[in-house]
Amino acid sequence: MIALTLAEVATAVGGTLHDVPDPQVRITGPVVVDSRQVRPGGLFAAVAGERADGHDFAAGAVKDGAAAVLASRPVGVPAVVVDDVVAALGLLARTVVDRLRDGTAVVGLTGSSGKTSTKDLIGQLLERLGPTVCPAGNLNNEIGMPLTALRADEETRHLVLEMGARGKGHIAYLTGITPPRVGVVLNVGTAHLGEFGSRAGIAEAKGELVEALPADGVAVLNADDPLVRAMAARTKARVVFFGEASEAHIRAADVRLDALGRASFTLITPAGSAPVVLRLYGEHHVSNALAAAAVAVEFGMSADDTAAALGEAGALSRWRMEVVERADGVTVVNDAYNANPDSVRAALRALAAMAGTEQQRRRTWAVLGEMRELGEDSLAEHDAIGRLAVRLNITKVVAVGGREAAWLDMGAKNEGSWGEESVLVSDADAAIDLLRDQVRPGDVVLVKASRAAGLERVAEALLAGGADGTNGVAR
């Protein structure tokens, strides 16, 4: 981050110095909330979490090289003491952002699904135009986003930030920490429907991003989503639409999928068109790629260069449509980081595409767990996912978990031939046992659920067992 003295940090966050021999000591390393990530000259923020209190690790962090601790009470080592450590992180991030050089562009991104994958694409494209801060993973809340912003320094030209929301006002708060010049809204789906009550409520919260844009900023909006398209009326910034709709400024035409579910299309921009062949799996990545292309074109990248960069971009964040083929030909698709109805539908369609043609059709398995935070629509949404899997001709659904999984299983059975398309198992271990017994070489296995379900263990077990192709899988 931009180097600050401890005195400057204290002023920025409204804190007081405790056990600090020299207030002019400079923070030159990263700001972290995990004491294991401390680097010499860094700042350790002692956040009190559900499982551990960072204050208990303060002394160890300083011993490992931290210049000081950001804490809510004195900890016996150099510290900046504040009332609220998380709020102080936001204030410190705003101070750093305000000190970035003129011309540094802050790009904010939100949406119900696809945020992290699109953020990764934007980062890879903008890196070609200059130093860019865009970390892997989904650091998109009141802790993670300031930590990302604090990585920026005097050389940074682009700061790409993912902004999540679990309630009204969350994105407004994040934009106050890091005021964006470019705001991207991908979609309004059903993620966190239980918290917002309706898609209109979700749209209201997501639109806080475009409301925060300055008059000389740019709102990049999905023309294919009516709720996102309507956000054009909520911003004073210039609007750029992306999508497959005819009115989109950045469009995709002639979309096709190969045998592995990877999309190719013609990228159409106001400055020309160019062919794109994505390395990412799933047709849903076309929309993500268009959003990234819209941002890149705004920063001056040509259509040809944008298309080439999209074709070379890979998945940077774990457990998001990670596709690995085992030695015995079993393909494991690990998309277990998180799940909502929109992202599960997209993953199922990608799985269906990977089945191949009728002449050379591969068996497909959808290992699906609970989608959380759907409120009163939860059971209906799980039932609908089970039915969709059958309509897409997925060979077998493995529903993992309790009540929600039972509804998913029942939806599949009611849609198809009773008992043939779906099976209900209690937990990840039971799913692993079933798959090890029944999966055959050449099969494709998708694993997807909300993060709390922990179904990444299923994918990891299949991959670990199949390293030599002789793990007892049915042949």
C-alpha positions as CSV (number, residue, x, y, z in Angstrom):
1,M,0.0,0.0,0.0
2,I,1.0,3.7,0.0
3,A,3.4,4.1,2.9
4,L,1.9,5.9,5.9
5,T,3.4,6.6,9.4
6,L,1.6,5.3,12.4
7,A,0.7,8.9,13.3
8,E,-0.9,9.3,9.9
9,V,-2.8,6.0,10.3
10,A,-4.1,7.1,13.7
11,T,-5.3,10.4,12.2
12,A,-7.0,8.6,9.2
13,V,-8.9,6.2,11.4
14,G,-9.6,8.5,14.4
15,G,-7.5,6.2,16.7
16,T,-5.0,6.7,19.4
17,L,-1.5,5.3,19.6
18,H,-0.6,2.8,22.4
19,D,2.8,1.3,23.2
20,V,4.3,3.1,20.1
21,P,7.9,4.3,20.8
22,D,8.1,6.2,17.5
23,P,4.9,7.5,15.8
24,Q,6.9,8.2,12.6
25,V,7.4,4.5,12.0
26,R,6.0,3.8,8.5
27,I,3.6,1.0,7.4
28,T,5.3,-0.3,4.3
29,G,3.9,-3.8,4.1
30,P,0.4,-5.2,3.5
31,V,-2.6,-4.8,5.8
32,V,-3.9,-8.2,6.8
33,V,-6.5,-9.8,9.1
34,D,-4.8,-13.2,9.2
35,S,-1.7,-13.2,11.4
36,R,-0.2,-16.0,9.3
37,Q,-0.1,-13.5,6.4
38,V,1.9,-10.8,8.2
39,R,4.9,-9.4,6.4
40,P,7.7,-7.2,7.6
41,G,6.5,-3.6,8.0
42,G,2.8,-4.5,7.6
43,L,-0.2,-3.7,9.7
44,F,-2.2,-6.5,11.4
45,A,-5.9,-5.7,11.9
46,A,-7.2,-7.6,14.9
47,V,-10.8,-8.4,13.8
48,A,-12.9,-10.2,16.3
49,G,-14.6,-13.1,14.4
50,E,-17.0,-15.8,15.3
51,R,-14.3,-18.4,15.8
52,A,-11.3,-16.4,16.9
53,D,-10.4,-12.9,18.2
54,G,-7.5,-11.3,16.3
55,H,-6.4,-9.5,19.5
56,D,-5.2,-12.9,20.8
57,F,-2.7,-13.0,17.9
58,A,-1.5,-9.4,18.2
59,A,1.8,-10.1,20.0
60,G,2.7,-12.9,17.6
61,A,1.9,-10.7,14.6
62,V,4.4,-8.0,15.8
63,K,7.0,-10.7,16.6
64,D,6.6,-11.9,13.0
65,G,7.3,-8.4,11.6
66,A,4.2,-6.3,11.8
67,A,5.0,-2.7,12.5
68,A,1.8,-2.3,14.6
69,V,-1.7,-3.7,15.2
70,L,-5.0,-2.0,14.5
71,A,-7.0,-3.0,17.6
72,S,-10.1,-2.1,19.7
73,R,-8.1,-2.2,22.9
74,P,-4.4,-2.0,24.0
75,V,-2.6,-5.3,23.3
76,G,0.8,-4.7,24.9
77,V,2.5,-4.1,21.5
78,P,2.5,-1.1,19.2
79,A,-1.1,-0.5,18.3
80,V,-3.5,2.0,16.8
81,V,-6.6,1.7,19.1
82,V,-10.0,2.4,17.6
83,D,-13.7,1.9,18.6
84,D,-14.4,-0.4,15.6
85,V,-11.6,-2.2,13.7
86,V,-13.7,-3.0,10.7
87,A,-14.9,0.6,10.3
88,A,-11.3,1.7,10.7
89,L,-10.2,-0.5,7.9
90,G,-12.7,1.3,5.7
91,L,-11.4,4.7,6.8
92,L,-7.8,3.7,6.1
93,A,-8.8,2.4,2.7
94,R,-10.4,5.6,1.8
95,T,-7.3,7.5,2.8
96,V,-5.1,5.4,0.5
97,V,-7.6,5.7,-2.4
98,D,-7.6,9.4,-2.0
99,R,-3.8,9.4,-2.3
100,L,-3.7,7.4,-5.5
101,R,-2.3,9.3,-8.5
102,D,-4.6,11.3,-10.8
103,G,-5.8,9.0,-13.5
104,T,-6.0,5.9,-11.4
105,A,-9.4,4.3,-12.2
106,V,-11.5,2.5,-9.6
107,V,-13.8,-0.1,-11.2
108,G,-16.7,-1.4,-9.0
109,L,-18.6,-4.6,-9.9
110,T,-21.7,-6.2,-8.5
111,G,-24.4,-8.7,-9.5
112,S,-26.3,-11.7,-8.1
113,S,-24.0,-14.2,-9.8
114,G,-20.8,-14.2,-11.8
115,K,-19.1,-11.3,-9.9
116,T,-15.9,-13.1,-9.0
117,S,-15.4,-14.6,-12.5
118,T,-16.1,-11.3,-14.2
119,K,-13.8,-9.4,-11.8
120,D,-11.0,-11.9,-12.7
121,L,-11.6,-11.3,-16.4
122,I,-11.6,-7.5,-16.0
123,G,-8.4,-7.7,-14.0
124,Q,-6.6,-9.8,-16.6
125,L,-7.7,-7.4,-19.4
126,L,-6.8,-4.2,-17.6
127,E,-3.4,-5.6,-16.6
128,R,-2.4,-5.4,-20.2
129,L,-3.0,-1.6,-20.0
130,G,-1.0,-0.9,-16.8
131,P,-0.5,-2.0,-13.2
132,T,-3.8,-3.4,-11.9
133,V,-4.9,-4.4,-8.4
134,C,-7.4,-7.2,-8.6
135,P,-7.0,-10.1,-6.2
136,A,-8.2,-13.7,-6.7
137,G,-11.2,-14.7,-4.6
138,N,-14.3,-12.8,-3.6
139,L,-13.1,-10.2,-1.2
140,N,-16.3,-8.3,-1.6
141,N,-17.5,-7.2,1.9
142,E,-16.7,-4.6,4.5
143,I,-13.5,-6.4,5.4
144,G,-12.3,-7.9,2.1
145,M,-12.9,-4.9,-0.1
146,P,-10.9,-2.5,2.0
147,L,-8.0,-5.0,2.2
148,T,-8.0,-5.1,-1.6
149,A,-8.0,-1.3,-1.9
150,L,-5.1,-1.1,0.6
151,R,-3.0,-3.0,-1.8
152,A,-3.0,-0.1,-4.3
153,D,0.1,2.2,-4.4
154,E,1.5,5.0,-6.4
155,E,2.0,2.9,-9.5
156,T,-1.5,1.5,-9.6
157,R,-3.5,2.5,-12.7
158,H,-6.6,0.3,-12.2
159,L,-8.2,-0.8,-8.9
160,V,-10.9,-3.5,-9.6
161,L,-13.2,-4.2,-6.7
162,E,-16.0,-6.7,-6.3
163,M,-18.9,-5.4,-4.2
164,G,-21.4,-7.7,-2.5
165,A,-24.6,-6.9,-0.6
166,R,-26.6,-8.7,2.0
167,G,-28.9,-5.8,2.7
168,K,-29.8,-2.3,1.6
169,G,-27.0,0.3,2.1
170,H,-24.2,-2.2,1.9
171,I,-23.0,-1.2,-1.5
172,A,-23.5,2.4,-0.7
173,Y,-21.1,2.0,2.2
174,L,-18.5,0.2,0.0
175,T,-18.7,2.9,-2.6
176,G,-18.1,5.5,0.1
177,I,-14.8,3.7,1.0
178,T,-13.7,3.4,-2.6
179,P,-15.6,5.8,-4.9
180,P,-15.8,4.1,-8.4
181,R,-15.5,5.9,-11.7
182,V,-16.7,2.8,-13.6
183,G,-19.6,0.7,-12.2
184,V,-20.5,-2.7,-13.6
185,V,-23.8,-4.4,-12.8
186,L,-24.1,-8.0,-14.2
187,N,-27.5,-9.2,-13.3
188,V,-30.3,-9.3,-10.7
189,G,-31.1,-12.8,-9.7
190,T,-32.3,-14.7,-6.7
191,A,-29.2,-14.9,-4.6
192,H,-29.9,-13.7,-1.0
193,L,-33.6,-13.5,-1.9
194,G,-34.5,-14.4,1.7
195,E,-32.7,-11.3,2.9
196,F,-34.1,-8.9,0.3
197,G,-37.6,-10.3,0.0
198,S,-37.9,-9.8,-3.8
199,R,-35.9,-9.3,-6.9
200,A,-37.0,-5.7,-6.9
201,G,-35.4,-5.4,-3.5
202,I,-32.2,-6.9,-4.8
203,A,-32.2,-4.5,-7.7
204,E,-32.7,-1.6,-5.4
205,A,-29.5,-2.6,-3.5
206,K,-27.4,-3.4,-6.5
207,G,-28.3,-0.1,-8.1
208,E,-26.6,1.8,-5.3
209,L,-23.4,1.2,-7.3
210,V,-24.5,3.3,-10.3
211,E,-26.0,5.9,-8.1
212,A,-22.5,6.5,-6.6
213,L,-20.9,7.1,-10.0
214,P,-19.8,10.7,-10.9
215,A,-21.1,12.5,-13.9
216,D,-17.9,11.8,-15.8
217,G,-18.1,8.1,-14.9
218,V,-19.4,5.1,-16.8
219,A,-22.2,2.7,-15.9
220,V,-21.7,-0.7,-17.6
221,L,-25.1,-2.4,-17.6
222,N,-26.5,-5.7,-18.8
223,A,-28.9,-5.0,-21.5
224,D,-30.3,-8.5,-21.4
225,D,-31.6,-8.1,-17.8
226,P,-34.6,-5.7,-17.5
227,L,-33.9,-4.9,-13.9
228,V,-30.3,-4.0,-14.7
229,R,-31.2,-2.1,-17.9
230,A,-33.6,0.1,-15.8
231,M,-30.7,1.2,-13.6
232,A,-29.7,3.6,-16.4
233,A,-32.3,6.0,-15.0
234,R,-30.6,5.9,-11.6
235,T,-27.2,7.3,-12.6
236,K,-25.8,10.6,-13.8
237,A,-22.9,8.7,-15.5
238,R,-22.7,7.8,-19.1
239,V,-24.3,4.4,-19.8
240,V,-22.7,1.5,-21.8
241,F,-24.9,-1.5,-22.4
242,F,-23.5,-5.0,-22.9
243,G,-25.3,-8.2,-23.9
244,E,-26.8,-10.0,-26.8
245,A,-29.7,-7.5,-27.2
246,S,-29.6,-5.4,-30.3
247,E,-29.3,-2.2,-28.4
248,A,-26.2,-3.3,-26.6
249,H,-23.1,-1.3,-27.3
250,I,-20.9,-4.3,-26.7
251,R,-22.5,-7.4,-28.1
252,A,-22.0,-11.1,-28.8
253,A,-23.2,-12.7,-32.1
254,D,-23.0,-16.3,-33.4
255,V,-22.5,-17.8,-29.9
256,R,-21.4,-21.5,-30.1
257,L,-20.2,-24.1,-27.6
258,D,-17.6,-26.7,-28.2
259,A,-17.7,-30.3,-26.9
260,L,-16.5,-29.2,-23.5
261,G,-19.0,-26.4,-23.1
262,R,-16.5,-23.5,-23.9
263,A,-18.1,-20.7,-25.8
264,S,-16.9,-18.9,-28.9
265,F,-18.6,-15.8,-30.4
266,T,-18.1,-12.7,-32.4
267,L,-17.4,-9.6,-30.2
268,I,-19.0,-6.5,-31.6
269,T,-17.9,-3.1,-30.4
270,P,-18.4,0.5,-31.7
271,A,-14.8,0.3,-32.9
272,G,-15.0,-3.0,-34.8
273,S,-15.5,-6.7,-34.3
274,A,-13.3,-9.7,-33.6
275,P,-13.7,-13.5,-32.9
276,V,-13.4,-14.7,-29.3
277,V,-12.8,-18.3,-28.2
278,L,-13.1,-18.6,-24.4
279,R,-11.1,-21.0,-22.2
280,L,-13.8,-20.8,-19.5
281,Y,-16.5,-23.4,-19.3
282,G,-20.2,-22.6,-19.7
283,E,-22.3,-20.3,-21.9
284,H,-22.9,-18.0,-19.0
285,H,-19.3,-16.7,-19.3
286,V,-20.3,-15.0,-22.6
287,S,-22.2,-12.3,-20.6
288,N,-19.3,-12.1,-18.1
289,A,-16.8,-11.7,-21.0
290,L,-18.9,-8.9,-22.6
291,A,-19.0,-7.0,-19.3
292,A,-15.2,-7.3,-19.1
293,A,-14.9,-6.3,-22.7
294,A,-17.0,-3.2,-22.2
295,V,-14.7,-2.0,-19.4
296,A,-11.5,-2.7,-21.5
297,V,-12.9,-0.9,-24.5
298,E,-13.7,2.1,-22.3
299,F,-10.1,2.2,-21.3
300,G,-8.9,2.2,-24.9
301,M,-8.4,-1.4,-25.8
302,S,-9.1,-2.3,-29.4
303,A,-11.6,-4.9,-30.4
304,D,-8.9,-7.2,-31.6
305,D,-6.8,-6.9,-28.5
306,T,-9.8,-7.3,-26.3
307,A,-10.8,-10.5,-28.1
308,A,-7.3,-11.9,-27.9
309,A,-7.1,-11.1,-24.1
310,L,-10.4,-12.7,-23.4
311,G,-9.3,-15.8,-25.3
312,E,-6.2,-16.1,-23.1
313,A,-7.9,-15.3,-19.8
314,G,-8.3,-18.1,-17.3
315,A,-10.1,-18.8,-14.1
316,L,-8.1,-17.3,-11.2
317,S,-10.4,-18.0,-8.3
318,R,-10.8,-21.6,-7.0
319,W,-13.8,-23.9,-7.1
320,R,-15.6,-22.0,-9.9
321,M,-16.1,-24.3,-12.9
322,E,-12.7,-25.9,-12.4
323,V,-12.6,-28.7,-14.9
324,V,-10.1,-31.5,-14.5
325,E,-9.9,-34.8,-16.4
326,R,-8.6,-37.8,-14.5
327,A,-6.3,-40.4,-15.9
328,D,-9.2,-42.7,-16.5
329,G,-11.2,-40.1,-18.5
330,V,-13.6,-39.0,-15.7
331,T,-14.1,-35.2,-15.9
332,V,-14.7,-33.5,-12.6
333,V,-16.3,-30.0,-12.6
334,N,-15.7,-28.4,-9.3
335,D,-18.1,-25.4,-9.0
336,A,-18.6,-25.8,-5.3
337,Y,-17.7,-22.3,-4.0
338,N,-21.2,-21.1,-3.9
339,A,-24.7,-21.6,-5.4
340,N,-27.9,-19.8,-6.1
341,P,-30.7,-20.7,-8.6
342,D,-29.2,-18.7,-11.4
343,S,-25.7,-20.0,-11.1
344,V,-26.9,-23.6,-10.7
345,R,-29.0,-23.3,-13.8
346,A,-25.9,-22.0,-15.7
347,A,-23.7,-24.8,-14.3
348,L,-26.3,-27.5,-15.3
349,R,-26.5,-26.1,-18.9
350,A,-22.7,-26.3,-19.1
351,L,-22.8,-29.9,-17.8
352,A,-25.4,-30.7,-20.5
353,A,-23.2,-29.3,-23.2
354,M,-20.3,-31.4,-22.0
355,A,-22.3,-34.5,-22.5
356,G,-21.6,-34.3,-26.2
357,T,-23.7,-35.5,-29.1
358,E,-26.3,-38.3,-29.1
359,Q,-23.8,-40.4,-31.1
360,Q,-21.0,-40.0,-28.5
361,R,-22.9,-39.1,-25.4
362,R,-21.1,-39.1,-22.0
363,R,-22.9,-39.9,-18.8
364,T,-23.4,-36.8,-16.6
365,W,-23.7,-36.5,-12.9
366,A,-25.0,-33.4,-11.0
367,V,-24.0,-33.5,-7.4
368,L,-26.0,-30.7,-5.9
369,G,-26.4,-29.5,-2.3
370,E,-28.5,-26.8,-0.6
371,M,-28.8,-23.3,-2.0
372,R,-29.0,-21.0,1.0
373,E,-30.7,-17.7,1.8
374,L,-33.7,-18.1,-0.5
375,G,-36.3,-17.4,2.1
376,E,-39.8,-18.6,1.5
377,D,-39.0,-19.5,-2.1
378,S,-36.3,-22.0,-1.1
379,L,-38.3,-25.3,-1.5
380,A,-39.8,-24.2,-4.8
381,E,-36.4,-23.2,-6.1
382,H,-34.9,-26.5,-5.2
383,D,-37.7,-28.4,-6.8
384,A,-37.3,-26.4,-10.0
385,I,-33.6,-27.2,-10.1
386,G,-34.3,-30.9,-9.9
387,R,-36.8,-30.6,-12.7
388,L,-34.4,-28.6,-14.9
389,A,-31.7,-31.3,-14.5
390,V,-34.0,-33.9,-15.9
391,R,-35.1,-31.6,-18.8
392,L,-31.5,-31.1,-19.7
393,N,-31.0,-34.9,-19.8
394,I,-28.5,-35.0,-17.0
395,T,-28.0,-38.7,-16.4
396,K,-28.1,-38.7,-12.6
397,V,-28.8,-36.1,-9.9
398,V,-27.2,-36.7,-6.5
399,A,-29.0,-34.5,-4.0
400,V,-26.9,-34.0,-0.9
401,G,-28.3,-32.9,2.5
402,G,-31.6,-32.5,4.3
403,R,-34.9,-30.9,3.5
404,E,-33.8,-28.7,0.6
405,A,-32.0,-31.6,-1.0
406,A,-35.1,-33.8,-0.6
407,W,-37.1,-31.2,-2.5
408,L,-34.5,-31.1,-5.2
409,D,-34.5,-34.9,-5.4
410,M,-38.3,-35.0,-5.5
411,G,-38.4,-32.4,-8.3
412,A,-36.1,-34.6,-10.4
413,K,-38.2,-37.7,-9.7
414,N,-41.5,-36.0,-10.5
415,E,-40.1,-34.6,-13.7
416,G,-38.7,-38.0,-14.9
417,S,-39.1,-41.7,-14.4
418,W,-39.5,-42.3,-10.7
419,G,-36.2,-43.2,-9.1
420,E,-34.1,-43.3,-12.2
421,E,-32.8,-39.7,-12.5
422,S,-32.1,-38.9,-8.9
423,V,-30.9,-40.2,-5.6
424,L,-30.9,-38.5,-2.2
425,V,-27.9,-38.9,0.1
426,S,-27.3,-37.5,3.6
427,D,-23.9,-35.8,3.3
428,A,-20.7,-35.4,1.4
429,D,-19.2,-38.7,2.6
430,A,-22.3,-40.6,1.3
431,A,-22.0,-38.9,-2.0
432,I,-18.3,-39.8,-2.3
433,D,-19.1,-43.4,-1.6
434,L,-21.9,-43.5,-4.1
435,L,-19.8,-41.9,-6.9
436,R,-16.8,-44.1,-6.2
437,D,-19.0,-47.1,-6.7
438,Q,-21.0,-46.0,-9.7
439,V,-19.0,-43.4,-11.8
440,R,-17.3,-44.9,-14.9
441,P,-14.5,-43.8,-17.1
442,G,-15.6,-41.0,-19.5
443,D,-18.4,-39.7,-17.1
444,V,-18.6,-36.0,-16.3
445,V,-19.3,-35.0,-12.6
446,L,-20.5,-31.6,-11.6
447,V,-20.3,-30.6,-7.9
448,K,-22.2,-27.5,-6.8
449,A,-23.8,-26.1,-3.6
450,S,-23.7,-23.1,-1.3
451,R,-20.4,-22.7,0.4
452,A,-21.6,-23.9,3.8
453,A,-22.4,-27.3,2.4
454,G,-18.7,-28.1,1.9
455,L,-19.2,-30.1,-1.3
456,E,-15.8,-29.2,-2.6
457,R,-14.7,-32.3,-0.6
458,V,-16.6,-34.4,-3.0
459,A,-14.7,-33.1,-6.0
460,E,-11.4,-33.2,-4.2
461,A,-12.0,-36.8,-3.2
462,L,-12.8,-37.8,-6.7
463,L,-9.7,-36.2,-8.0
464,A,-7.4,-37.5,-5.3
465,G,-8.7,-41.0,-5.8
466,G,-8.4,-40.9,-9.6
467,A,-4.8,-39.8,-9.9
468,D,-3.8,-43.2,-11.2
469,G,-7.1,-44.2,-12.7
470,T,-7.4,-47.3,-10.5
471,N,-9.3,-46.0,-7.5
472,G,-12.1,-48.6,-7.5
473,V,-14.4,-46.6,-9.7
474,A,-16.8,-48.8,-11.6
475,R,-15.6,-50.0,-15.0
